[in-house]
């Protein structure tokens, strides 16, 4: 079974804090993705990575950065958290040209 | 702008009936099509994928693809209350990215 894990299920941070969300996959997948999901807006792609140290912006990269130093790990960084970044954050991984497998999600609240 | 459209629902069916979920997409170059199930408060789970025109069956689920009409559907036979969830359609074109619809909420009534 594919397993994608995320470092926290729930996280509460203050405005202006730097926030790190970690994602690990155990299936040697080439691709990893970060999404946020908000009611009425659906899934929106923030960044994805198709190889170690490679990244590409998604639809809403502003205010976020990513890091992929090892194939199995993909980190999302909120440089200075703001209240409009309160959301459900979902990490996914996939082999080349295949479906994506999601982690359990991190519900982030920024106060 | 590549788009994937789904009826948001809610779609309500009685237990034992066939639930039909539909999806249209704008990019004629799309190559792969996926259905995800998402229970409330949980993350999406991949349940079906289809690459070629026609039908693909897996247990009670059947995915149908018509590339000429740019239409993909998911049929759930003998619907159960445990099938109540939001179903997301996703489409892949020439890159690794998926374009997701906003989902159809299905309720199966006992």
Interface residues (C-beta under 8 A of the other chain):
Chain A: X31 X33 X40 X41 X42 X43 X45 X48 X50 X58 X90 X94 X96 X97 X98 X99 X100 X101 X102 X103 X104 X105
Chain B: X31 X32 X34 X42 X43 X44 X45 X46 X49 X88 X90 X92 X96 X97 X98 X100 X101 X102 X103
